[in-house]
Amino acid sequence: MGDLSACIFGASGGIGAALTARLADRADVPVVYAGARSAMKASGKVRPFLFDLEDEASLAKAAMMMADAPPRLIIVATGMLHGNGIQPEKSLKAQTADAYARLFAINATGPALIARHMLVSPPRTGRFVFAALSARVGSISDNRLGGWHAYRASKAALNMIVRNIAIELARINPEAIAVTLHPGTVDTDLSAPFQRAVAKDRLFSADHAAQRLLEVIDGLTPEQSGRCLAWDGSVIPF
């Protein structure tokens, strides 16, 4: 990656925590900003900060905290599929306005507002990466099963948001990259209710997922900016 400070939004989650730990172990990453909704302990290179995706003031405050040494790798490792009475819909009649509002707030609007505050003054030269965790089910052209309406729609929206970010960043810095990443099915609370049908060799530990995602990030080129990439580096069509 080449001596880039990093920032993880969602550093207390399964994948986010694993990404934070792996980045902190790397000699080429001098600082890792680790954001979560509740307090985390500082350790070595890790500098914790608080944020809430539904509180834009907290995102602005987090960005200001990093202004003196802004990161050149930003990973949004947040996301919601179920919880608080929300479950993936199996039919159209199961849709609710509350589910759409909540999932869009967390999966699409939140990352967009992170970009709003973290990309106020992106570097005009040199490598810079903005990556957000998406999902294969957010692909419109790859949707053959239907269902999971609000979640699919929110991740499709995230893919579009990051595509827009990529276009704008390229006008400022031709070396800048913005992508969405599909981590595969990872053994976390998000996927726990849906793991039964997943083959054992396709259910990844959080650490394995973090390793593969960082390998993809390390290999990114500006020509890939705006795309959605899977954990193995393959392109997921929009």
FIKOL-154102 format. One record per atom (N, C-alpha, C): residue in one letter; atom name; x, y, z. Coordinates in nm, 2 decimals, padded with zeros to 4 digits. Layout:
residues N
> vexmar;lumdren;c1;c2;c3
> A;CA;X;Y;Z
...
END
This chain:
residues 238
> vexmar;lumdren;c1;c2;c3
> M;N;00.08;-00.12;00.00
> M;CA;00.00;00.00;00.00
> M;C;00.09;00.13;00.00
> G;N;00.20;00.12;00.07
> G;CA;00.29;00.23;00.06
> G;C;00.28;00.35;00.15
> D;N;00.30;00.32;00.28
> D;CA;00.29;00.43;00.39
> D;C;00.17;00.51;00.38
> L;N;00.05;00.45;00.39
> L;CA;-00.07;00.52;00.39
> L;C;-00.14;00.51;00.53
> S;N;-00.17;00.62;00.60
> S;CA;-00.25;00.61;00.72
> S;C;-00.39;00.56;00.68
> A;N;-00.45;00.49;00.77
> A;CA;-00.58;00.42;00.74
> A;C;-00.69;00.47;00.84
> C;N;-00.81;00.46;00.79
> C;CA;-00.93;00.49;00.88
> C;C;-01.03;00.38;00.85
> I;N;-01.09;00.32;00.96
> I;CA;-01.19;00.23;00.95
> I;C;-01.32;00.28;01.02
> F;N;-01.42;00.30;00.95
> F;CA;-01.55;00.33;01.01
> F;C;-01.62;00.19;01.03
> G;N;-01.65;00.16;01.16
> G;CA;-01.71;00.03;01.19
> G;C;-01.61;-00.06;01.25
> A;N;-01.51;-00.01;01.32
> A;CA;-01.39;-00.09;01.37
> A;C;-01.43;-00.18;01.48
> S;N;-01.55;-00.18;01.54
> S;CA;-01.58;-00.27;01.64
> S;C;-01.66;-00.39;01.59
> G;N;-01.70;-00.39;01.47
> G;CA;-01.77;-00.50;01.41
> G;C;-01.67;-00.61;01.37
> G;N;-01.73;-00.73;01.33
> G;CA;-01.64;-00.84;01.30
> G;C;-01.54;-00.81;01.19
> I;N;-01.58;-00.77;01.07
> I;CA;-01.48;-00.74;00.97
> I;C;-01.40;-00.62;01.00
> G;N;-01.47;-00.52;01.05
> G;CA;-01.40;-00.39;01.08
> G;C;-01.29;-00.41;01.19
> A;N;-01.31;-00.49;01.29
> A;CA;-01.21;-00.52;01.39
> A;C;-01.10;-00.60;01.33
> A;N;-01.13;-00.69;01.24
> A;CA;-01.02;-00.77;01.18
> A;C;-00.94;-00.68;01.08
> L;N;-01.00;-00.59;01.01
> L;CA;-00.93;-00.50;00.92
> L;C;-00.84;-00.41;01.01
> T;N;-00.89;-00.36;01.12
> T;CA;-00.81;-00.27;01.21
> T;C;-00.69;-00.34;01.26
> A;N;-00.71;-00.47;01.30
> A;CA;-00.59;-00.54;01.36
> A;C;-00.49;-00.57;01.25
> R;N;-00.53;-00.61;01.13
> R;CA;-00.44;-00.64;01.02
> R;C;-00.36;-00.51;00.98
> L;N;-00.43;-00.40;00.97
> L;CA;-00.37;-00.28;00.93
> L;C;-00.27;-00.23;01.03
> A;N;-00.30;-00.25;01.16
> A;CA;-00.21;-00.21;01.27
> A;C;-00.09;-00.29;01.27
> D;N;-00.09;-00.41;01.22
> D;CA;00.03;-00.50;01.21
> D;C;00.12;-00.46;01.10
> R;N;00.08;-00.38;01.01
> R;CA;00.16;-00.35;00.88
> R;C;00.26;-00.24;00.90
> A;N;00.38;-00.26;00.86
> A;CA;00.48;-00.16;00.87
> A;C;00.46;-00.04;00.78
> D;N;00.38;-00.06;00.67
> D;CA;00.36;00.05;00.58
> D;C;00.24;00.13;00.62
> V;N;00.18;00.11;00.73
> V;CA;00.06;00.19;00.78
> V;C;00.10;00.25;00.91
> P;N;00.13;00.38;00.91
> P;CA;00.18;00.44;01.03
> P;C;00.07;00.47;01.14
> V;N;-00.06;00.49;01.10
> V;CA;-00.17;00.52;01.19
> V;C;-00.29;00.45;01.14
> V;N;-00.37;00.40;01.23
> V;CA;-00.50;00.34;01.20
> V;C;-00.61;00.41;01.29
> Y;N;-00.69;00.50;01.23
> Y;CA;-00.80;00.56;01.30
> Y;C;-00.91;00.45;01.30
> A;N;-00.96;00.42;01.42
> A;CA;-01.06;00.32;01.44
> A;C;-01.19;00.38;01.50
> G;N;-01.30;00.38;01.41
> G;CA;-01.42;00.44;01.46
> G;C;-01.53;00.34;01.50
> A;N;-01.60;00.37;01.60
> A;CA;-01.71;00.29;01.65
> A;C;-01.81;00.37;01.72
> R;N;-01.93;00.31;01.75
> R;CA;-02.03;00.39;01.82
> R;C;-02.00;00.40;01.97
> S;N;-01.93;00.30;02.02
> S;CA;-01.89;00.30;02.17
> S;C;-01.74;00.31;02.18
> A;N;-01.69;00.36;02.29
> A;CA;-01.55;00.38;02.31
> A;C;-01.46;00.26;02.29
> M;N;-01.35;00.27;02.22
> M;CA;-01.25;00.17;02.21
> M;C;-01.12;00.22;02.27
> K;N;-01.04;00.13;02.31
> K;CA;-00.91;00.17;02.37
> K;C;-00.80;00.19;02.27
> A;N;-00.73;00.30;02.29
> A;CA;-00.61;00.32;02.20
> A;C;-00.50;00.22;02.23
> S;N;-00.44;00.18;02.12
> S;CA;-00.33;00.07;02.14
> S;C;-00.23;00.09;02.02
> G;N;-00.11;00.12;02.06
> G;CA;-00.01;00.13;01.95
> G;C;-00.05;00.23;01.85
> K;N;-00.06;00.19;01.72
> K;CA;-00.09;00.28;01.61
> K;C;-00.24;00.31;01.61
> V;N;-00.32;00.24;01.68
> V;CA;-00.47;00.26;01.67
> V;C;-00.52;00.38;01.75
> R;N;-00.58;00.47;01.68
> R;CA;-00.64;00.59;01.74
> R;C;-00.79;00.58;01.73
> P;N;-00.86;00.55;01.84
> P;CA;-01.01;00.54;01.83
> P;C;-01.08;00.67;01.82
> F;N;-01.20;00.67;01.76
> F;CA;-01.29;00.78;01.76
> F;C;-01.43;00.73;01.76
> L;N;-01.52;00.82;01.80
> L;CA;-01.66;00.78;01.81
> L;C;-01.74;00.84;01.69
> F;N;-01.83;00.77;01.64
> F;CA;-01.92;00.82;01.54
> F;C;-02.05;00.74;01.54
> D;N;-02.15;00.80;01.48
> D;CA;-02.29;00.74;01.47
> D;C;-02.33;00.77;01.33
> L;N;-02.36;00.67;01.24
> L;CA;-02.40;00.69;01.11
> L;C;-02.52;00.78;01.10
> E;N;-02.61;00.78;01.20
> E;CA;-02.73;00.86;01.19
> E;C;-02.72;00.99;01.27
> D;N;-02.60;01.03;01.30
> D;CA;-02.57;01.16;01.36
> D;C;-02.46;01.23;01.28
> E;N;-02.50;01.31;01.18
> E;CA;-02.40;01.37;01.09
> E;C;-02.30;01.46;01.17
> A;N;-02.34;01.52;01.28
> A;CA;-02.25;01.60;01.35
> A;C;-02.13;01.52;01.40
> S;N;-02.16;01.39;01.44
> S;CA;-02.05;01.30;01.48
> S;C;-01.95;01.27;01.37
> L;N;-02.00;01.26;01.25
> L;CA;-01.91;01.24;01.13
> L;C;-01.83;01.36;01.10
> A;N;-01.88;01.48;01.11
> A;CA;-01.81;01.60;01.10
> A;C;-01.70;01.61;01.20
> K;N;-01.73;01.58;01.33
> K;CA;-01.63;01.58;01.44
> K;C;-01.52;01.48;01.41
> A;N;-01.56;01.36;01.37
> A;CA;-01.45;01.26;01.34
> A;C;-01.36;01.31;01.23
> A;N;-01.41;01.37;01.13
> A;CA;-01.33;01.42;01.02
> A;C;-01.23;01.53;01.07
> M;N;-01.28;01.61;01.15
> M;CA;-01.20;01.72;01.21
> M;C;-01.09;01.66;01.29
> M;N;-01.12;01.56;01.36
> M;CA;-01.02;01.49;01.45
> M;C;-00.90;01.44;01.37
> M;N;-00.92;01.40;01.24
> M;CA;-00.82;01.35;01.16
> M;C;-00.76;01.45;01.06
> A;N;-00.80;01.58;01.07
> A;CA;-00.76;01.68;00.98
> A;C;-00.61;01.70;00.97
> D;N;-00.54;01.69;01.09
> D;CA;-00.40;01.72;01.09
> D;C;-00.31;01.61;01.03
> A;N;-00.37;01.49;01.02
> A;CA;-00.30;01.37;00.96
> A;C;-00.40;01.29;00.89
> P;N;-00.46;01.34;00.78
> P;CA;-00.57;01.27;00.72
> P;C;-00.53;01.14;00.66
> P;N;-00.62;01.04;00.67
> P;CA;-00.59;00.90;00.61
> P;C;-00.59;00.90;00.46
> R;N;-00.51;00.82;00.40
> R;CA;-00.52;00.80;00.25
> R;C;-00.59;00.67;00.22
> L;N;-00.63;00.59;00.32
> L;CA;-00.71;00.47;00.30
> L;C;-00.83;00.48;00.39
> I;N;-00.95;00.49;00.34
> I;CA;-01.07;00.50;00.42
> I;C;-01.16;00.38;00.39
> I;N;-01.19;00.30;00.49
> I;CA;-01.28;00.19;00.47
> I;C;-01.40;00.20;00.55
> V;N;-01.52;00.20;00.49
> V;CA;-01.65;00.20;00.56
> V;C;-01.69;00.06;00.57
> A;N;-01.68;00.00;00.69
> A;CA;-01.71;-00.14;00.72
> A;C;-01.84;-00.15;00.80
> T;N;-01.93;-00.06;00.78
> T;CA;-02.06;-00.07;00.85
> T;C;-02.16;-00.14;00.76
> G;N;-02.27;-00.17;00.82
> G;CA;-02.38;-00.23;00.74
> G;C;-02.49;-00.29;00.83
> M;N;-02.61;-00.31;00.77
> M;CA;-02.72;-00.37;00.85
> M;C;-02.80;-00.45;00.75
> L;N;-02.84;-00.57;00.80
> L;CA;-02.92;-00.66;00.72
> L;C;-03.05;-00.69;00.80
> H;N;-03.04;-00.70;00.93
> H;CA;-03.15;-00.74;01.02
> H;C;-03.13;-00.68;01.16
> G;N;-03.24;-00.69;01.24
> G;CA;-03.23;-00.64;01.37
> G;C;-03.34;-00.54;01.41
> N;N;-03.37;-00.53;01.53
> N;CA;-03.47;-00.43;01.58
> N;C;-03.60;-00.45;01.50
> G;N;-03.64;-00.57;01.48
> G;CA;-03.77;-00.60;01.42
> G;C;-03.76;-00.61;01.27
> I;N;-03.64;-00.59;01.21
> I;CA;-03.63;-00.59;01.06
> I;C;-03.56;-00.72;01.02
> Q;N;-03.63;-00.79;00.93
> Q;CA;-03.58;-00.91;00.87
> Q;C;-03.58;-00.90;00.72
> P;N;-03.49;-00.97;00.65
> P;CA;-03.50;-00.97;00.50
> P;C;-03.63;-01.02;00.45
> E;N;-03.69;-00.95;00.36
> E;CA;-03.83;-00.98;00.31
> E;C;-03.82;-01.10;00.22
> K;N;-03.92;-01.19;00.23
> K;CA;-03.93;-01.30;00.14
> K;C;-04.03;-01.28;00.03
> S;N;-04.11;-01.17;00.04
> S;CA;-04.21;-01.14;-00.05
> S;C;-04.24;-00.99;-00.06
> L;N;-04.31;-00.94;-00.16
> L;CA;-04.34;-00.80;-00.17
> L;C;-04.43;-00.75;-00.06
> K;N;-04.52;-00.84;-00.01
> K;CA;-04.61;-00.80;00.09
> K;C;-04.54;-00.78;00.23
> A;N;-04.42;-00.83;00.24
> A;CA;-04.35;-00.81;00.37
> A;C;-04.27;-00.68;00.38
> Q;N;-04.27;-00.60;00.27
> Q;CA;-04.20;-00.47;00.27
> Q;C;-04.27;-00.37;00.37
> T;N;-04.18;-00.29;00.43
> T;CA;-04.23;-00.19;00.52
> T;C;-04.15;-00.06;00.49
> A;N;-04.22;00.05;00.51
> A;CA;-04.14;00.18;00.50
> A;C;-04.03;00.19;00.60
> D;N;-04.06;00.14;00.72
> D;CA;-03.96;00.15;00.83
> D;C;-03.83;00.08;00.79
> A;N;-03.85;-00.04;00.73
> A;CA;-03.73;-00.12;00.69
> A;C;-03.65;-00.05;00.59
> Y;N;-03.72;00.01;00.49
> Y;CA;-03.65;00.08;00.38
> Y;C;-03.57;00.20;00.44
> A;N;-03.64;00.28;00.53
> A;CA;-03.58;00.40;00.59
> A;C;-03.46;00.36;00.67
> R;N;-03.47;00.26;00.75
> R;CA;-03.36;00.22;00.84
> R;C;-03.24;00.16;00.76
> L;N;-03.26;00.08;00.66
> L;CA;-03.16;00.02;00.59
> L;C;-03.09;00.12;00.50
> F;N;-03.17;00.21;00.44
> F;CA;-03.10;00.31;00.36
> F;C;-03.02;00.40;00.44
> A;N;-03.07;00.44;00.56
> A;CA;-02.99;00.52;00.65
> A;C;-02.86;00.47;00.69
> I;N;-02.85;00.33;00.71
> I;CA;-02.73;00.27;00.75
> I;C;-02.64;00.23;00.64
> N;N;-02.70;00.18;00.53
> N;CA;-02.62;00.12;00.42
> N;C;-02.59;00.21;00.31
> A;N;-02.67;00.32;00.30
> A;CA;-02.64;00.41;00.18
> A;C;-02.62;00.56;00.23
> T;N;-02.71;00.61;00.30
> T;CA;-02.70;00.75;00.34
> T;C;-02.58;00.77;00.44
> G;N;-02.56;00.68;00.53
> G;CA;-02.45;00.69;00.62
> G;C;-02.31;00.70;00.55
> P;N;-02.28;00.60;00.47
> P;CA;-02.16;00.61;00.39
> P;C;-02.14;00.73;00.30
> A;N;-02.25;00.78;00.25
> A;CA;-02.25;00.90;00.16
> A;C;-02.21;01.02;00.25
> L;N;-02.26;01.03;00.37
> L;CA;-02.23;01.14;00.46
> L;C;-02.08;01.13;00.51
> I;N;-02.04;01.00;00.53
> I;CA;-01.89;00.98;00.56
> I;C;-01.81;01.05;00.45
> A;N;-01.84;01.01;00.33
> A;CA;-01.77;01.07;00.21
> A;C;-01.78;01.22;00.21
> R;N;-01.90;01.27;00.24
> R;CA;-01.91;01.42;00.24
> R;C;-01.81;01.49;00.33
> H;N;-01.79;01.43;00.45
> H;CA;-01.70;01.50;00.55
> H;C;-01.56;01.45;00.54
> M;N;-01.53;01.33;00.50
> M;CA;-01.39;01.28;00.49
> M;C;-01.33;01.32;00.36
> L;N;-01.41;01.36;00.26
> L;CA;-01.35;01.39;00.12
> L;C;-01.36;01.54;00.09
> V;N;-01.37;01.62;00.19
> V;CA;-01.38;01.77;00.17
> V;C;-01.25;01.82;00.09
> S;N;-01.14;01.77;00.13
> S;CA;-01.01;01.81;00.07
> S;C;-00.92;01.69;00.04
> P;N;-00.96;01.61;-00.05
> P;CA;-00.88;01.49;-00.08
> P;C;-00.75;01.53;-00.14
> P;N;-00.65;01.44;-00.13
> P;CA;-00.52;01.48;-00.18
> P;C;-00.52;01.49;-00.33
> R;N;-00.45;01.58;-00.39
> R;CA;-00.46;01.60;-00.53
> R;C;-00.35;01.52;-00.61
> T;N;-00.26;01.46;-00.54
> T;CA;-00.17;01.37;-00.60
> T;C;-00.15;01.25;-00.51
> G;N;-00.10;01.14;-00.57
> G;CA;-00.06;01.02;-00.49
> G;C;-00.18;00.93;-00.47
> R;N;-00.15;00.81;-00.42
> R;CA;-00.26;00.71;-00.40
> R;C;-00.35;00.74;-00.29
> F;N;-00.48;00.73;-00.32
> F;CA;-00.58;00.75;-00.22
> F;C;-00.70;00.65;-00.25
> V;N;-00.74;00.59;-00.14
> V;CA;-00.85;00.48;-00.16
> V;C;-00.96;00.51;-00.07
> F;N;-01.08;00.51;-00.12
> F;CA;-01.21;00.51;-00.04
> F;C;-01.28;00.38;-00.08
> A;N;-01.31;00.29;00.02
> A;CA;-01.37;00.17;00.00
> A;C;-01.49;00.15;00.10
> A;N;-01.60;00.09;00.05
> A;CA;-01.71;00.07;00.13
> A;C;-01.76;-00.08;00.11
> L;N;-01.79;-00.15;00.22
> L;CA;-01.84;-00.28;00.21
> L;C;-01.98;-00.29;00.15
> S;N;-02.00;-00.36;00.04
> S;CA;-02.13;-00.37;-00.02
> S;C;-02.16;-00.52;-00.01
> A;N;-02.24;-00.57;-00.11
> A;CA;-02.28;-00.71;-00.11
> A;C;-02.32;-00.75;-00.25
> R;N;-02.29;-00.88;-00.28
> R;CA;-02.33;-00.92;-00.42
> R;C;-02.48;-00.91;-00.44
> V;N;-02.56;-00.92;-00.34
> V;CA;-02.70;-00.91;-00.36
> V;C;-02.74;-00.77;-00.40
> G;N;-02.65;-00.67;-00.39
> G;CA;-02.68;-00.54;-00.44
> G;C;-02.67;-00.52;-00.59
> S;N;-02.63;-00.62;-00.66
> S;CA;-02.62;-00.62;-00.80
> S;C;-02.75;-00.64;-00.87
> I;N;-02.79;-00.54;-00.95
> I;CA;-02.92;-00.55;-01.02
> I;C;-02.92;-00.66;-01.13
> S;N;-02.81;-00.66;-01.21
> S;CA;-02.81;-00.75;-01.32
> S;C;-02.78;-00.90;-01.27
> D;N;-02.73;-00.92;-01.15
> D;CA;-02.71;-01.05;-01.10
> D;C;-02.82;-01.10;-01.01
> N;N;-02.93;-01.03;-01.00
> N;CA;-03.04;-01.07;-00.91
> N;C;-03.13;-01.17;-00.98
> R;N;-03.12;-01.29;-00.94
> R;CA;-03.20;-01.40;-01.00
> R;C;-03.30;-01.46;-00.90
> L;N;-03.29;-01.42;-00.77
> L;CA;-03.38;-01.48;-00.67
> L;C;-03.48;-01.39;-00.61
> G;N;-03.46;-01.26;-00.63
> G;CA;-03.55;-01.16;-00.57
> G;C;-03.55;-01.17;-00.42
> G;N;-03.65;-01.11;-00.35
> G;CA;-03.65;-01.10;-00.21
> G;C;-03.54;-01.01;-00.15
> W;N;-03.54;-01.00;-00.02
> W;CA;-03.45;-00.91;00.05
> W;C;-03.45;-00.77;-00.01
> H;N;-03.58;-00.72;-00.03
> H;CA;-03.60;-00.60;-00.11
> H;C;-03.52;-00.48;-00.06
> A;N;-03.54;-00.44;00.07
> A;CA;-03.48;-00.32;00.12
> A;C;-03.33;-00.33;00.13
> Y;N;-03.28;-00.45;00.17
> Y;CA;-03.13;-00.46;00.18
> Y;C;-03.07;-00.46;00.04
> R;N;-03.13;-00.53;-00.06
> R;CA;-03.07;-00.52;-00.20
> R;C;-03.07;-00.38;-00.25
> A;N;-03.19;-00.31;-00.23
> A;CA;-03.20;-00.17;-00.28
> A;C;-03.10;-00.08;-00.21
> S;N;-03.08;-00.10;-00.08
> S;CA;-02.98;-00.01;-00.01
> S;C;-02.84;-00.03;-00.06
> K;N;-02.80;-00.16;-00.09
> K;CA;-02.67;-00.19;-00.13
> K;C;-02.65;-00.14;-00.28
> A;N;-02.75;-00.16;-00.36
> A;CA;-02.75;-00.10;-00.50
> A;C;-02.73;00.05;-00.49
> A;N;-02.80;00.11;-00.40
> A;CA;-02.78;00.26;-00.38
> A;C;-02.64;00.29;-00.34
> L;N;-02.58;00.21;-00.25
> L;CA;-02.44;00.23;-00.21
> L;C;-02.35;00.22;-00.33
> N;N;-02.37;00.12;-00.41
> N;CA;-02.28;00.11;-00.53
> N;C;-02.29;00.23;-00.62
> M;N;-02.41;00.29;-00.64
> M;CA;-02.42;00.41;-00.72
> M;C;-02.35;00.53;-00.65
> I;N;-02.37;00.54;-00.52
> I;CA;-02.30;00.65;-00.45
> I;C;-02.15;00.65;-00.47
> V;N;-02.10;00.53;-00.45
> V;CA;-01.95;00.52;-00.46
> V;C;-01.90;00.53;-00.61
> R;N;-01.99;00.49;-00.70
> R;CA;-01.95;00.52;-00.84
> R;C;-01.95;00.67;-00.86
> N;N;-02.04;00.75;-00.81
> N;CA;-02.04;00.89;-00.82
> N;C;-01.91;00.95;-00.75
> I;N;-01.88;00.90;-00.63
> I;CA;-01.76;00.94;-00.56
> I;C;-01.64;00.92;-00.65
> A;N;-01.63;00.81;-00.72
> A;CA;-01.51;00.78;-00.80
> A;C;-01.50;00.88;-00.91
> I;N;-01.61;00.91;-00.97
> I;CA;-01.61;01.01;-01.08
> I;C;-01.56;01.15;-01.03
> E;N;-01.61;01.19;-00.92
> E;CA;-01.57;01.32;-00.87
> E;C;-01.42;01.32;-00.82
> L;N;-01.38;01.21;-00.76
> L;CA;-01.24;01.20;-00.71
> L;C;-01.14;01.21;-00.83
> A;N;-01.18;01.14;-00.94
> A;CA;-01.09;01.14;-01.05
> A;C;-01.06;01.27;-01.11
> R;N;-01.16;01.36;-01.10
> R;CA;-01.14;01.50;-01.15
> R;C;-01.04;01.58;-01.06
> I;N;-01.02;01.54;-00.94
> I;CA;-00.93;01.60;-00.84
> I;C;-00.79;01.54;-00.84
> N;N;-00.79;01.40;-00.85
> N;CA;-00.67;01.33;-00.84
> N;C;-00.68;01.20;-00.92
> P;N;-00.61;01.19;-01.03
> P;CA;-00.62;01.08;-01.12
> P;C;-00.58;00.95;-01.06
> E;N;-00.51;00.95;-00.95
> E;CA;-00.46;00.83;-00.88
> E;C;-00.56;00.79;-00.77
> A;N;-00.66;00.86;-00.74
> A;CA;-00.76;00.83;-00.64
> A;C;-00.85;00.72;-00.69
> I;N;-00.89;00.63;-00.59
> I;CA;-00.97;00.52;-00.62
> I;C;-01.09;00.51;-00.52
> A;N;-01.21;00.48;-00.57
> A;CA;-01.32;00.46;-00.49
> A;C;-01.39;00.33;-00.54
> V;N;-01.42;00.24;-00.45
> V;CA;-01.48;00.11;-00.48
> V;C;-01.57;00.06;-00.37
> T;N;-01.66;-00.03;-00.41
> T;CA;-01.73;-00.11;-00.31
> T;C;-01.68;-00.25;-00.32
> L;N;-01.68;-00.32;-00.20
> L;CA;-01.62;-00.45;-00.19
> L;C;-01.72;-00.55;-00.13
> H;N;-01.73;-00.66;-00.19
> H;CA;-01.81;-00.77;-00.14
> H;C;-01.72;-00.87;-00.06
> P;N;-01.74;-00.88;00.07
> P;CA;-01.64;-00.97;00.15
> P;C;-01.67;-01.12;00.14
> G;N;-01.78;-01.16;00.07
> G;CA;-01.83;-01.30;00.08
> G;C;-01.91;-01.31;00.21
> T;N;-01.95;-01.44;00.24
> T;CA;-02.03;-01.46;00.36
> T;C;-01.93;-01.48;00.47
> V;N;-01.94;-01.40;00.57
> V;CA;-01.84;-01.39;00.68
> V;C;-01.91;-01.43;00.81
> D;N;-01.85;-01.51;00.89
> D;CA;-01.91;-01.56;01.02
> D;C;-01.92;-01.44;01.12
> T;N;-02.02;-01.36;01.10
> T;CA;-02.04;-01.25;01.19
> T;C;-02.19;-01.25;01.23
> D;N;-02.23;-01.16;01.32
> D;CA;-02.37;-01.15;01.36
> D;C;-02.46;-01.12;01.24
> L;N;-02.41;-01.04;01.14
> L;CA;-02.49;-01.01;01.03
> L;C;-02.54;-01.13;00.95
> S;N;-02.45;-01.23;00.93
> S;CA;-02.48;-01.34;00.85
> S;C;-02.53;-01.46;00.93
> A;N;-02.52;-01.46;01.06
> A;CA;-02.55;-01.57;01.15
> A;C;-02.68;-01.64;01.12
> P;N;-02.79;-01.57;01.10
> P;CA;-02.92;-01.65;01.08
> P;C;-02.93;-01.71;00.94
> F;N;-02.83;-01.69;00.85
> F;CA;-02.84;-01.73;00.71
> F;C;-02.73;-01.82;00.67
> Q;N;-02.65;-01.88;00.76
> Q;CA;-02.53;-01.95;00.73
> Q;C;-02.56;-02.10;00.70
> R;N;-02.68;-02.15;00.73
> R;CA;-02.71;-02.29;00.71
> R;C;-02.69;-02.34;00.57
> A;N;-02.72;-02.26;00.47
> A;CA;-02.71;-02.30;00.33
> A;C;-02.58;-02.27;00.27
> V;N;-02.48;-02.21;00.35
> V;CA;-02.35;-02.17;00.29
> V;C;-02.25;-02.29;00.31
> A;N;-02.19;-02.32;00.20
> A;CA;-02.08;-02.43;00.20
> A;C;-01.97;-02.39;00.30
> K;N;-01.92;-02.49;00.37
> K;CA;-01.82;-02.46;00.47
> K;C;-01.70;-02.38;00.42
> D;N;-01.66;-02.42;00.29
> D;CA;-01.54;-02.35;00.23
> D;C;-01.58;-02.21;00.18
> R;N;-01.70;-02.17;00.19
> R;CA;-01.75;-02.03;00.15
> R;C;-01.79;-01.95;00.27
> L;N;-01.78;-02.00;00.39
> L;CA;-01.81;-01.93;00.51
> L;C;-01.67;-01.88;00.57
> F;N;-01.64;-01.76;00.56
> F;CA;-01.51;-01.71;00.59
> F;C;-01.51;-01.65;00.74
> S;N;-01.39;-01.67;00.80
> S;CA;-01.37;-01.60;00.93
> S;C;-01.35;-01.45;00.90
> A;N;-01.37;-01.37;01.00
> A;CA;-01.36;-01.23;00.98
> A;C;-01.21;-01.19;00.94
> D;N;-01.12;-01.26;01.00
> D;CA;-00.98;-01.24;00.97
> D;C;-00.94;-01.28;00.83
> H;N;-01.00;-01.39;00.78
> H;CA;-00.97;-01.43;00.65
> H;C;-01.03;-01.33;00.55
> A;N;-01.15;-01.29;00.58
> A;CA;-01.22;-01.19;00.49
> A;C;-01.13;-01.06;00.49
> A;N;-01.09;-01.01;00.60
> A;CA;-01.00;-00.89;00.61
> A;C;-00.88;-00.91;00.53
> Q;N;-00.81;-01.02;00.54
> Q;CA;-00.69;-01.05;00.46
> Q;C;-00.72;-01.04;00.31
> R;N;-00.83;-01.11;00.26
> R;CA;-00.86;-01.10;00.12
> R;C;-00.90;-00.96;00.07
> L;N;-00.97;-00.89;00.15
> L;CA;-01.01;-00.76;00.12
> L;C;-00.89;-00.66;00.10
> L;N;-00.80;-00.68;00.20
> L;CA;-00.68;-00.59;00.19
> L;C;-00.59;-00.63;00.07
> E;N;-00.59;-00.76;00.03
> E;CA;-00.52;-00.80;-00.09
> E;C;-00.58;-00.73;-00.21
> V;N;-00.71;-00.73;-00.21
> V;CA;-00.78;-00.66;-00.32
> V;C;-00.75;-00.51;-00.32
> I;N;-00.76;-00.45;-00.21
> I;CA;-00.73;-00.31;-00.20
> I;C;-00.58;-00.28;-00.24
> D;N;-00.49;-00.36;-00.20
> D;CA;-00.35;-00.34;-00.23
> D;C;-00.33;-00.34;-00.38
> G;N;-00.41;-00.42;-00.45
> G;CA;-00.39;-00.44;-00.60
> G;C;-00.47;-00.35;-00.68
> L;N;-00.55;-00.26;-00.62
> L;CA;-00.64;-00.17;-00.70
> L;C;-00.56;-00.08;-00.79
> T;N;-00.61;-00.05;-00.90
> T;CA;-00.56;00.05;-00.99
> T;C;-00.67;00.16;-01.02
> P;N;-00.63;00.28;-01.06
> P;CA;-00.73;00.38;-01.09
> P;C;-00.83;00.34;-01.19
> E;N;-00.79;00.25;-01.29
> E;CA;-00.89;00.20;-01.39
> E;C;-01.00;00.12;-01.33
> Q;N;-00.98;00.07;-01.20
> Q;CA;-01.09;-00.01;-01.14
> Q;C;-01.18;00.08;-01.05
> S;N;-01.15;00.21;-01.04
> S;CA;-01.23;00.30;-00.96
> S;C;-01.37;00.30;-01.00
> G;N;-01.46;00.30;-00.91
> G;CA;-01.61;00.30;-00.94
> G;C;-01.67;00.17;-00.95
> R;N;-01.59;00.06;-00.94
> R;CA;-01.65;-00.07;-00.96
> R;C;-01.68;-00.14;-00.82
> C;N;-01.75;-00.25;-00.83
> C;CA;-01.78;-00.33;-00.71
> C;C;-01.70;-00.46;-00.73
> L;N;-01.61;-00.49;-00.64
> L;CA;-01.52;-00.60;-00.65
> L;C;-01.55;-00.70;-00.54
> A;N;-01.54;-00.83;-00.57
> A;CA;-01.55;-00.93;-00.47
> A;C;-01.42;-00.96;-00.40
> W;N;-01.43;-01.04;-00.29
> W;CA;-01.31;-01.07;-00.21
> W;C;-01.20;-01.14;-00.29
> D;N;-01.23;-01.20;-00.40
> D;CA;-01.13;-01.26;-00.49
> D;C;-01.08;-01.17;-00.60
> G;N;-01.12;-01.05;-00.60
> G;CA;-01.08;-00.95;-00.70
> G;C;-01.17;-00.95;-00.83
> S;N;-01.26;-01.04;-00.83
> S;CA;-01.35;-01.04;-00.95
> S;C;-01.45;-00.93;-00.95
> V;N;-01.49;-00.88;-01.07
> V;CA;-01.58;-00.77;-01.08
> V;C;-01.73;-00.82;-01.06
> I;N;-01.80;-00.75;-00.98
> I;CA;-01.95;-00.78;-00.96
> I;C;-02.02;-00.68;-01.05
> P;N;-02.10;-00.72;-01.14
> P;CA;-02.17;-00.62;-01.23
> P;C;-02.28;-00.55;-01.15
> F;N;-02.30;-00.42;-01.19
> F;CA;-02.40;-00.34;-01.13
> F;C;-02.54;-00.39;-01.18
END
